[in-house]
Amino acid sequence: MDAGLRLGPLLRYVEWPDATGAARHPAATVWIEADGPRTAEVRCADGAGGRARTFAIAGHHYALVPVTGLTPGTTTAYEVLLDGRPVWPPPDSPLPPSTLTTPGGPPGGTGTGGAHGPLRVTFGSCRWAATGAVGRSPAGPDALGALAARLAADPAAERPDVLLLLGDQVYADKPSEATRRWLAGRRDLAEPPGAQVADYEEYTRLYYESWLDPEVRWLLSTVPSMMIFDDHDVIDDWNTSAAWLSEMRTTPWWRERLLSGLMAYWVHQHLGNLSPAELAVDPLYARVRAVPDGTAALRRFAAEADADPARIRWSYRRDLGRTRLVMVDTRAGRVLDEQKRAMLGEEDARWVGEQALEGRADRDHLLIGSSLPWLLPPLVHDAERWNAALCRSERGERWARAGESLRRHSDLEHWAAFPESFAWLTRLLADAAQGPDAPATVSVLSGDVHHGYVAEPDLPADSRVLQLTCSPVHQRIPYALRLGFRFGWSRAGRRLGRALARHGRVGASETDWVKTGGPWFGNQLMTLTLHGRTARLRLERARGDRELVTVHERAWGARSGH
């Protein structure tokens, strides 16, 4: 690690023009971890900048630096200083300078990143760092590392305007061999939770491992990122059912694991999702910055989130010119009672619905970020509906016990496993996609399922409605899993799924859908380019020594009458 700068910088929030393209005085935030109490400063080559004092959590010191004075539609190099001493970029770094690009441009213009110019959103999920592996990574080439290498080699190359990391940024339950050795030097791995992370300090090790690769570190310092958690950010099957949660709460290590996971997520991921205006009124952010050590305040917040998930909203919204992104928490806020299972609590669902439908006349595109896909391979979808029926005792208690075991061992916990929530989301997307003010596209961006695909539902819609799924960025993909997903998309798989649904006494789904692209396997990233009322998708797979190759491209235009 660099002297003084332990982690970062990560360029997180960058303000966009409003939907009319009106110029603003844009702001940005840059996240860092320092080696002690410091004043962190960002200085841009064009004179913009900002500073912030670090805040302390569990012996670590962080800052989220607001950067102001930026000019719309420009790119400027920046440096980071701690107590007035430059700490970034590293001396003699072979990588290009870190830059901060502000979208902008006059209404009707075509400047990259403007409200009316192209918006490039690159997304994926499931990145296992495994930097301690000797020689070739056991998970193969890292797609994020390949993107970083390409952009570092050619600073003039087309780059994403935003990077969406849709869950499993770290693997708390499956650390690399290097991290397991580090854990063994810290405590006895014969004691639970064994070779998994146990507390906040061990979570910080995962983020170091994931974000300190030199080229990935440079990429995250240059391309704005937005993030949301999935299960492995805490533990596999996190909140899969009430029975699962009840069992976990009886273990002596679970509470510390969960609280530490939520604390680490808030610090490393959630804070950077917020705008400077949202940070200015966030009571927890104010509390942790107002005291010498904010650990107790953050721990109380995490305990409240565990005790009453409805009190905390991890979902958030970003407007990127004429594109709206609504990022949805599909993990922490679940309602787990078998008789009223829901992916989101009532208040969070109401909020998501409002964000998706509000201001449609000013939107060309609506993006719903969900770590878990809405539309799955048909066999998997019907198996999850069948399993949900068994677990709520539709076929009796014996089947309910078998269903719970199957749910945990087979990861049957996506939207389809919460039937009322699947129906709600389907209705919401249909509502968003109908009428004279409907956007050109309504897309659900997802990961989790270790393959990529495009699916399109049979909905009455004026918009093009798309399920775009991309995963993993860097993870093992067993051959048997590939075969299973291919079968899940097949006609035979569809027939088997319908048979399961009949056994579970569940009716037809709210919509049918077809796969119009994929399945694609391997470590990969998708880029969605939105320009006016058109959309273009490119899927790239990591190959060899940090190389990305295009395996699929497709474009959609505005539907007739729009």
C-alpha positions in Angstrom: 0.0 0.0 0.0 1.1 3.6 -0.6 2.5 5.5 2.4 -0.4 7.4 3.8 -3.0 6.2 1.3 -4.2 2.7 2.2 -7.1 2.3 -0.3 -8.5 4.3 -3.2 -9.1 6.7 -4.6 -12.5 5.6 -5.9 -14.4 8.1 -8.1 -18.0 7.5 -6.9 -20.6 10.1 -7.5 -20.5 12.5 -10.5 -23.4 14.8 -11.1 -25.2 14.8 -14.4 -27.1 17.6 -16.2 -30.9 17.4 -15.7 -33.2 15.8 -18.3 -33.4 19.1 -20.3 -29.6 19.3 -20.7 -29.4 22.5 -18.6 -25.9 23.1 -17.5 -25.1 22.9 -13.8 -22.1 23.5 -11.7 -21.3 19.7 -11.3 -20.0 18.1 -8.2 -18.3 14.7 -7.6 -17.1 12.6 -4.7 -13.8 10.7 -4.3 -13.5 8.0 -1.6 -10.3 7.1 0.1 -8.9 5.3 3.1 -5.9 6.9 4.9 -3.4 5.5 7.4 -4.5 7.8 10.2 -6.4 11.0 11.0 -5.8 13.2 8.0 -7.2 16.0 5.9 -7.8 14.6 2.5 -7.8 16.9 -0.5 -8.5 16.4 -4.2 -6.9 18.9 -6.6 -7.9 19.0 -10.2 -5.7 20.3 -13.0 -8.4 22.8 -14.0 -8.5 24.4 -10.5 -11.5 22.5 -9.2 -11.1 20.5 -5.9 -12.3 19.9 -2.4 -11.2 18.6 1.0 -12.6 16.6 3.9 -11.4 15.4 7.3 -11.2 11.6 7.7 -13.6 9.8 10.0 -12.7 6.8 12.1 -14.3 3.3 12.1 -12.8 0.4 14.0 -9.2 1.8 13.7 -9.5 2.7 10.0 -9.7 6.3 8.7 -11.9 7.2 5.7 -12.9 10.3 3.8 -15.4 11.0 1.1 -14.1 14.2 -0.6 -16.7 16.5 -2.3 -15.2 18.0 -5.4 -16.7 21.3 -6.6 -15.8 24.0 -9.2 -15.9 21.5 -12.1 -16.8 22.6 -15.6 -19.6 20.7 -17.4 -18.4 18.6 -20.4 -14.8 18.5 -19.5 -12.2 15.9 -18.4 -9.5 17.0 -15.9 -6.7 15.1 -14.2 -6.6 15.1 -10.5 -4.3 14.2 -7.6 -5.0 13.3 -3.9 -3.2 14.8 -1.0 -3.2 13.9 2.7 -2.3 16.8 5.1 -1.0 18.6 2.0 1.3 15.8 0.8 0.6 14.2 -2.6 -0.1 10.5 -2.2 -1.9 9.9 -5.6 -1.0 9.1 -8.3 1.9 6.9 -7.1 5.4 8.2 -8.1 6.7 6.7 -11.4 3.4 5.0 -12.1 3.2 3.5 -15.6 -0.6 4.1 -15.6 -2.2 7.3 -17.1 -3.3 10.1 -14.7 -6.6 9.6 -12.9 -9.2 11.8 -14.5 -12.6 13.2 -13.6 -15.0 13.6 -16.5 -18.1 15.8 -16.0 -21.0 15.2 -18.4 -22.5 18.2 -20.0 -23.2 20.1 -23.2 -25.9 22.2 -24.7 -29.4 20.8 -25.2 -29.6 19.0 -28.5 -25.9 18.6 -28.6 -24.1 15.3 -29.1 -21.2 15.7 -26.7 -20.3 12.4 -24.9 -21.9 12.2 -21.6 -24.3 15.1 -22.1 -28.0 14.8 -21.3 -28.6 14.2 -25.1 -25.3 12.5 -25.9 -24.5 8.8 -25.5 -24.5 7.3 -22.0 -22.4 4.2 -21.7 -23.3 1.9 -18.7 -21.0 -1.0 -18.1 -22.3 -3.6 -15.6 -21.7 -7.1 -14.1 -21.6 -8.9 -10.8 -19.7 -11.6 -8.9 -16.1 -10.6 -8.7 -13.9 -13.0 -6.6 -10.6 -11.2 -6.2 -8.3 -14.2 -5.5 -5.2 -12.1 -6.0 -3.2 -14.5 -3.8 -3.4 -17.3 -6.4 0.0 -18.4 -7.8 0.2 -18.2 -11.5 -3.1 -18.2 -13.4 -6.2 -17.4 -11.3 -8.4 -20.4 -10.5 -11.3 -18.3 -11.7 -9.7 -17.4 -15.0 -9.1 -13.9 -16.4 -10.8 -11.0 -14.6 -13.1 -9.1 -16.8 -12.8 -5.9 -14.7 -9.0 -6.2 -14.9 -9.2 -6.7 -18.6 -11.3 -3.6 -19.0 -8.8 -1.7 -16.9 -5.9 -2.9 -18.9 -7.5 -1.9 -22.2 -8.4 1.6 -21.0 -5.0 2.1 -19.4 -3.2 1.1 -22.6 -5.2 3.6 -24.6 -6.5 6.6 -22.6 -8.3 7.8 -25.7 -10.4 4.6 -26.1 -14.1 4.8 -25.6 -14.8 4.3 -21.9 -17.8 3.8 -19.7 -19.6 6.8 -18.3 -20.5 4.7 -15.2 -19.7 1.3 -13.8 -22.5 -0.6 -12.1 -21.3 -3.4 -9.7 -24.4 -5.4 -9.1 -23.4 -7.5 -6.1 -20.8 -9.8 -4.7 -18.1 -7.2 -4.7 -16.4 -9.3 -2.0 -16.8 -12.9 -0.9 -17.0 -13.0 2.9 -17.8 -16.7 2.9 -15.3 -17.8 0.2 -12.1 -15.9 0.6 -9.0 -16.6 -1.5 -6.2 -18.9 -0.4 -4.1 -15.8 0.4 -6.8 -14.4 2.7 -7.3 -17.8 4.4 -3.6 -17.8 5.3 -3.9 -14.3 6.7 -7.0 -15.4 8.7 -5.1 -18.4 10.1 -2.4 -16.0 11.3 -5.0 -14.0 13.2 -7.1 -16.7 14.8 -7.8 -20.4 15.1 -9.7 -21.5 12.0 -10.9 -24.6 13.8 -13.3 -22.3 15.6 -16.4 -21.0 13.8 -16.8 -19.3 11.4 -13.6 -21.0 10.3 -12.0 -19.8 7.0 -14.6 -17.1 6.5 -14.5 -13.5 7.7 -15.6 -12.9 11.2 -15.4 -9.2 12.0 -14.9 -5.7 10.5 -11.1 -5.9 10.3 -11.4 -9.1 8.3 -13.8 -7.4 5.9 -11.3 -4.7 5.3 -8.9 -7.3 4.1 -11.4 -8.4 1.4 -11.7 -4.8 0.1 -7.9 -4.4 0.0 -7.6 -7.6 -2.0 -10.3 -6.7 -4.4 -9.4 -3.0 -5.0 -5.6 -2.8 -4.8 -4.8 -4.5 -8.1 -2.9 -1.6 -9.8 -4.9 -1.4 -13.0 -8.3 -2.0 -11.3 -7.4 0.6 -8.7 -6.7 3.1 -11.5 -9.9 2.2 -13.3 -12.0 2.8 -10.1 -10.2 6.1 -9.7 -11.3 7.2 -13.2 -14.7 5.7 -14.0 -17.5 6.6 -11.6 -19.0 3.6 -9.9 -22.3 2.6 -8.3 -22.7 -0.5 -6.2 -25.3 -2.7 -4.4 -24.7 -5.8 -2.3 -25.8 -9.4 -2.9 -25.5 -12.4 -0.6 -21.8 -13.1 -0.7 -21.1 -9.6 0.5 -22.3 -11.1 3.8 -22.8 -14.8 3.3 -24.2 -17.3 0.7 -28.1 -17.5 1.0 -28.3 -14.4 3.1 -32.0 -14.0 4.0 -33.1 -16.9 2.0 -35.9 -17.8 4.5 -37.2 -17.2 8.0 -36.0 -20.7 9.0 -32.5 -20.0 7.6 -32.3 -16.7 9.5 -33.6 -18.3 12.7 -30.9 -20.9 12.6 -28.1 -18.4 11.8 -29.2 -16.3 14.8 -28.5 -19.3 17.1 -24.8 -19.4 16.1 -22.3 -17.6 18.3 -20.6 -15.8 15.4 -23.5 -14.7 13.2 -24.3 -11.4 14.8 -20.8 -10.1 14.6 -20.5 -11.3 11.0 -23.7 -9.5 10.0 -23.1 -6.2 11.8 -19.6 -6.1 10.5 -20.8 -6.8 7.0 -23.3 -4.0 7.1 -20.8 -1.6 8.6 -18.2 -2.5 5.9 -20.8 -2.1 3.2 -21.9 1.3 4.4 -18.4 2.6 4.5 -16.9 1.0 1.4 -19.9 0.9 -1.0 -23.1 2.7 0.2 -21.7 6.1 1.1 -20.3 6.6 -2.4 -23.8 5.9 -3.9 -25.1 9.1 -2.4 -25.0 12.6 -3.8 -23.4 15.5 -1.9 -26.9 16.8 -1.2 -28.0 13.5 0.2 -24.8 13.2 2.3 -25.4 16.7 3.7 -28.7 15.6 5.3 -27.7 12.0 6.2 -27.9 11.8 10.1 -25.6 8.8 10.4 -22.9 10.4 8.2 -23.1 13.5 10.3 -22.7 11.5 13.6 -19.7 9.5 12.5 -17.9 12.6 11.3 -18.7 14.6 14.5 -16.9 12.3 16.9 -13.3 11.0 17.2 -14.5 7.4 16.6 -17.7 6.7 14.8 -17.6 2.9 15.4 -20.3 2.8 18.1 -22.7 5.0 16.0 -22.3 2.9 12.9 -22.6 -0.3 14.9 -25.9 0.9 16.4 -27.1 1.7 12.9 -26.2 -1.9 11.7 -28.0 -3.4 14.7 -31.1 -1.3 13.8 -30.9 -2.5 10.2 -30.8 -6.1 11.5 -33.6 -5.7 14.0 -36.0 -3.8 11.8 -35.0 -3.8 8.1 -37.9 -1.7 7.1 -36.3 1.3 8.9 -33.3 1.4 6.5 -33.4 2.0 2.8 -30.4 0.7 0.8 -32.1 1.2 -2.5 -31.3 4.5 -4.3 -32.0 6.5 -7.5 -29.7 8.3 -9.9 -30.7 10.4 -12.9 -28.2 10.4 -15.7 -29.5 13.0 -18.1 -32.6 11.5 -19.7 -31.9 8.1 -18.2 -33.1 7.1 -14.7 -31.5 4.3 -12.7 -33.3 2.8 -9.7 -31.0 0.5 -7.8 -33.0 -2.0 -5.7 -32.0 -3.8 -2.6 -33.0 -7.4 -3.1 -31.3 -8.8 0.1 -31.5 -6.8 3.4 -35.1 -5.7 3.3 -36.8 -9.0 2.6 -40.0 -10.1 4.3 -39.4 -13.7 5.2 -42.7 -14.9 6.7 -43.6 -17.8 4.5 -47.3 -16.7 4.2 -46.4 -13.2 3.1 -42.9 -13.4 1.6 -41.7 -10.3 -0.2 -38.5 -9.2 -1.8 -39.0 -5.7 -0.5 -40.8 -4.3 2.5 -44.0 -2.4 1.9 -42.4 1.1 2.3 -39.4 0.3 0.1 -41.6 -1.2 -2.6 -43.7 2.0 -2.6 -40.6 4.1 -2.9 -39.2 2.0 -5.8 -42.5 2.3 -7.6 -42.6 6.0 -7.2 -39.1 6.4 -8.6 -39.8 4.2 -11.6 -43.0 6.1 -12.6 -42.2 9.7 -11.6 -41.2 12.1 -14.4 -41.6 9.7 -17.3 -42.0 12.5 -19.8 -38.4 13.5 -19.2 -37.0 10.0 -19.5 -35.8 8.2 -22.7 -34.7 5.1 -20.7 -35.5 3.5 -17.4 -33.0 1.2 -15.8 -33.8 -1.0 -12.8 -30.7 -2.3 -11.1 -31.4 -5.7 -9.4 -28.6 -8.0 -8.3 -31.1 -10.9 -8.8 -32.7 -11.3 -12.3 -36.4 -10.7 -12.7 -36.7 -13.2 -15.6 -34.8 -16.5 -15.2 -34.4 -19.6 -17.3 -38.0 -21.0 -17.4 -37.2 -24.2 -15.6 -35.5 -22.2 -12.7 -38.4 -19.8 -12.6 -41.0 -22.5 -12.2 -38.8 -24.5 -9.8 -38.7 -21.5 -7.5 -42.4 -20.9 -7.7 -43.0 -24.6 -7.0 -40.5 -24.5 -4.1 -42.2 -21.4 -2.6 -45.5 -23.2 -2.6 -44.0 -26.3 -0.9 -42.4 -24.1 1.8 -45.7 -22.4 2.6 -47.1 -25.9 3.1 -49.3 -26.1 0.0 -48.5 -29.9 -0.1 -48.2 -30.5 3.6 -45.5 -30.3 6.3 -43.4 -33.1 4.9 -43.1 -31.4 1.6 -42.4 -28.1 3.3 -39.4 -29.5 5.1 -38.1 -31.0 1.9 -38.7 -27.7 0.1 -36.7 -25.7 2.7 -33.7 -28.0 2.3 -33.9 -27.8 -1.5 -34.2 -24.0 -1.4 -31.0 -23.7 0.5 -29.0 -26.3 -1.5 -30.2 -25.0 -4.9 -30.3 -21.2 -4.3 -34.0 -21.0 -5.1 -34.3 -17.4 -3.9 -34.8 -15.0 -6.8 -37.8 -12.9 -7.7 -39.8 -16.0 -8.6 -39.3 -17.4 -5.1 -41.2 -14.4 -3.9 -44.3 -14.8 -6.1 -46.2 -11.7 -5.0 -43.1 -9.6 -5.5 -42.5 -11.1 -8.9 -46.1 -10.1 -9.8 -45.6 -6.6 -8.3 -42.4 -6.0 -10.3 -44.0 -7.3 -13.5 -47.0 -4.9 -13.1 -44.6 -2.0 -12.3 -42.5 -2.6 -15.4 -45.7 -2.9 -17.5 -47.0 0.4 -16.1 -43.7 2.1 -16.7 -43.7 0.9 -20.3 -47.2 2.0 -21.4 -48.6 5.3 -22.5 -47.5 8.3 -24.7 -44.8 9.3 -22.1 -43.3 5.8 -21.9 -39.5 5.6 -22.2 -38.0 3.9 -25.3 -36.6 1.1 -23.1 -37.3 -0.3 -19.7 -34.4 -2.6 -18.7 -33.7 -4.7 -15.7 -29.9 -5.0 -15.2 -28.9 -8.1 -13.1 -26.2 -10.6 -12.4 -25.8 -13.4 -9.8 -26.6 -16.5 -12.0 -23.1 -17.0 -13.5 -24.2 -16.6 -17.1 -25.3 -13.8 -19.4 -28.5 -13.5 -21.5 -31.1 -11.2 -22.9 -34.8 -12.0 -22.3 -37.9 -10.1 -23.4 -41.3 -10.5 -21.8 -44.7 -10.8 -23.5 -46.2 -7.6 -22.0 -48.5 -5.0 -23.5 -46.0 -2.2 -23.7 -45.1 0.9 -25.7 -41.5 0.5 -24.5 -39.0 -2.2 -25.3 -38.8 -4.2 -22.0 -35.6 -6.1 -21.4 -34.0 -8.4 -18.9 -30.2 -8.0 -19.3 -28.2 -10.3 -17.1 -24.4 -10.4 -16.9 -22.3 -12.5 -14.5 -19.7 -13.3 -13.4 -17.0 -10.7 -13.7 -14.5 -13.1 -12.1 -15.6 -16.4 -10.6 -15.5 -20.1 -11.2 -18.2 -21.6 -13.5 -18.4 -25.4 -13.1 -19.2 -27.3 -16.3 -22.2 -28.9 -14.6 -23.7 -25.5 -13.9 -23.3 -24.5 -17.5 -25.2 -27.6 -18.6 -27.9 -27.0 -16.0 -28.6 -23.4 -17.2 -28.6 -24.5 -20.8 -31.2 -27.1 -20.0 -33.1 -24.5 -18.0 -33.6 -22.5 -21.2 -34.5 -25.5 -23.4 -38.0 -26.7 -24.4 -37.5 -29.8 -22.3 -36.6 -27.7 -19.3 -39.6 -25.5 -19.8 -41.9 -28.6 -19.9 -40.3 -29.9 -16.7 -40.8 -26.5 -15.0 -44.5 -26.6 -15.9 -44.8 -30.0 -14.4 -43.3 -28.8 -11.1 -45.7 -25.8 -11.2 -48.6 -28.1 -11.5 -47.4 -30.2 -8.6 -47.1 -27.1 -6.5 -50.6 -26.0 -7.5 -49.4 -22.7 -8.8 -51.0 -21.0 -11.8 -49.4 -19.4 -14.8 -46.9 -16.6 -14.3 -48.0 -13.0 -14.8 -46.0 -13.0 -18.1 -44.2 -15.3 -20.5 -40.8 -14.4 -22.0 -38.3 -15.6 -24.6 -34.6 -15.6 -24.5 -33.3 -13.4 -27.4 -29.6 -13.7 -26.6 -27.3 -16.2 -24.9 -26.7 -18.0 -22.8 -23.1 -16.8 -22.6 -20.6 -18.2 -20.2 -17.2 -17.0 -18.9 -16.0 -13.9 -17.1 -17.8 -11.0 -18.8 -19.1 -7.5 -18.8 -22.1 -5.9 -20.6 -22.1 -2.3 -21.8 -25.4 -0.6 -22.6 -25.0 2.5 -24.7 -28.1 4.8 -24.7 -28.3 7.6 -27.2 -31.5 9.5 -27.7 -34.2 6.8 -27.8 -31.9 4.0 -29.1 -30.0 1.4 -27.1 -27.1 -0.7 -28.1 -25.8 -3.7 -26.1 -22.3 -5.2 -26.2 -21.2 -8.2 -24.3 -17.4 -8.8 -23.9 -15.7 -11.8 -22.4 -12.3 -11.8 -20.7 -9.7 -13.9 -22.6 -6.0 -14.7 -22.1 -3.8 -12.0 -20.6 -6.3 -9.3 -19.7 -8.0 -9.1 -23.0 -11.7 -8.4 -23.7 -13.3 -9.8 -26.9 -16.8 -9.0 -28.1 -19.1 -12.0 -28.3 -22.4 -10.3 -28.9 -23.8 -6.9 -30.1 -27.3 -5.8 -30.6 -29.2 -2.6 -31.1 -32.8 -1.5 -30.4 -34.6 1.5 -31.7 -37.6 3.4 -30.4 -40.8 1.6 -31.1 -43.3 2.9 -33.7 -45.0 6.1 -32.5 -42.2 7.0 -30.0 
